[in-house]
Amino acid sequence: MTTDRLFVVLGAISALIAVAAGAFGAHALRARLDADLLAVFETGARYQMYHALGLFVAAWAWTRWQAPPAAWAGWLFVIGTVLFSGSLYALALSGVRALGAVTPFGGAAFLAGWAALAWSALGRP
């Protein structure tokens, strides 16, 4: 599978999971979680959706410029989603606040992914 198609597939799956998580949070968790933990869960779903869309942009950038940083961006978005959104989901569902220590690593991956995406555009005419 080509890099662009892989990122579209991963982006679509990630968006599907983000929508399902958002619905799960809004319907199943609203009565079960305290407001602060529900907000944490919703933040995870929101950022997962943002970066699912980012995967589509990385796929487009790879197709447009074939620049390695576009591929790095896609993988950084995947890693960021697992670390950032995954740790927030786990924190909200378990109540174990120590899981929040993982979240900044996911945020750093997101930031690096957006920087790599910009670099891919700047590096090609």
C-alpha positions in Angstrom: 0.0 0.0 0.0 1.3 3.4 -0.9 2.1 6.0 1.8 -0.7 8.3 0.8 -3.3 5.5 0.8 -2.1 4.2 4.1 -2.5 7.7 5.7 -6.0 8.0 4.2 -6.9 4.6 5.7 -5.4 5.4 9.1 -7.1 8.8 9.0 -10.5 7.3 8.2 -10.1 4.7 10.9 -9.0 7.3 13.4 -11.9 9.6 12.5 -14.3 6.7 12.9 -12.9 5.9 16.4 -13.0 9.7 17.3 -16.7 9.9 16.3 -17.5 6.6 18.2 -15.5 7.9 21.3 -17.4 11.2 21.2 -20.7 9.5 21.0 -19.7 7.1 23.8 -18.6 10.0 26.0 -21.8 12.0 25.3 -24.2 9.1 25.9 -22.6 6.3 28.0 -20.2 8.2 30.1 -22.1 11.4 30.9 -23.8 9.8 33.8 -20.8 7.7 34.9 -17.9 10.2 35.0 -17.3 13.3 36.9 -17.4 16.5 34.8 -13.7 16.9 34.8 -13.0 13.4 33.6 -15.7 13.6 31.0 -14.0 16.8 29.7 -10.7 14.9 29.6 -12.3 12.1 27.5 -13.9 14.7 25.2 -10.5 16.4 24.7 -9.0 13.1 23.6 -11.8 12.6 21.1 -11.5 16.2 19.8 -7.8 16.0 19.3 -8.1 12.6 17.7 -10.5 14.0 15.1 -8.2 17.0 14.4 -5.3 14.7 13.7 -7.3 12.2 11.7 -7.9 15.2 9.4 -4.2 16.0 9.7 -3.5 12.5 8.3 -5.6 13.3 5.2 -3.4 16.5 4.8 -0.2 14.5 5.2 -1.5 12.0 2.5 -2.2 14.9 0.2 1.2 16.5 0.9 2.9 13.2 0.2 1.1 12.9 -3.1 1.9 16.5 -4.0 5.5 16.8 -3.1 6.8 13.3 -2.3 8.8 15.0 0.5 9.9 12.7 3.4 8.8 15.2 6.0 5.2 14.7 4.8 5.5 11.0 5.7 7.1 11.9 9.0 4.1 14.2 9.7 1.7 11.3 9.1 3.5 9.0 11.4 3.9 11.7 14.1 0.1 12.2 13.9 -0.4 8.5 14.4 2.0 8.4 17.4 0.6 11.5 18.8 -3.0 10.2 18.7 -2.0 7.0 20.5 -0.1 8.8 23.2 -2.2 11.9 23.6 -5.7 10.7 23.0 -5.0 7.2 24.2 -3.6 8.4 27.5 -6.6 10.8 28.0 -9.1 8.0 27.3 -7.3 5.7 29.7 -7.1 8.5 32.4 -10.7 9.3 32.1 -11.9 5.7 32.2 -9.6 4.5 35.0 -9.2 7.7 37.0 -5.5 7.1 37.3 -4.1 10.6 37.1 -0.5 9.4 36.6 -1.5 8.4 33.0 -1.6 12.2 32.3 2.2 12.1 32.4 2.1 10.4 28.9 -0.1 13.1 27.4 2.6 15.7 26.8 4.6 13.3 24.7 1.6 12.9 22.4 1.3 16.7 22.3 4.9 17.0 21.3 4.4 14.4 18.5 1.4 16.5 17.3 3.5 19.7 17.3 6.4 17.9 15.5 4.0 16.5 12.9 2.6 20.0 12.1 6.2 21.3 11.8 7.1 18.4 9.5 4.1 19.1 7.4 5.2 22.8 7.0 8.7 21.7 6.3 7.5 19.4 3.5 5.8 22.3 1.9 8.7 24.7 2.3 11.2 22.2 0.9 9.6 21.7 -2.5 8.9 24.3 -5.3 
